[in-house]
Amino acid sequence: MKVLQLELPDTLAKDLMPMDSRYICQLIDLGMKQLKMENALVLLKKGGVSIGYAAKIADVTMDEMSTFAYAKGLIPTFSIETLKEELAA
């Protein structure tokens, strides 16, 4: 493990101070997952990547990425080629 020192707004620091370091690590991990999915969704919306590739760069399953996209109001499109690639994987 690495030690990381951060400057945080007082309100955030106040909320984090009583927490156990394992809980803070879990919180950061969840935040990073969310951020990766948001970034992949931007690429997906632009049409530059498939849902499968978006999931891969976000490091989540295709089901997770699809659910996330739907929750954000985006209905991923699947081409015949994409479906063949996904079924072959």
Residue pairs with C-beta under 8 A, 6 or more apart in sequence:
8 16
16 24
19 27
33 58
33 59
33 60
36 57
36 58
36 59
36 60
37 58
37 60
37 64
37 65
37 68
39 57
39 58
40 49
40 54
40 55
40 57
40 58
40 65
41 54
41 68
41 69
41 72
41 74
43 49
43 54
43 57
44 50
44 51
44 54
44 69
44 74
44 76
45 74
49 57
50 78
50 79
50 82
50 85
51 62
51 65
51 66
51 69
51 76
51 78
51 82
52 62
52 82
52 85
52 86
52 89
54 65
54 69
55 61
55 62
55 64
55 65
55 66
58 65
60 68
62 86
65 76
66 76
69 75
69 76
70 76
78 86
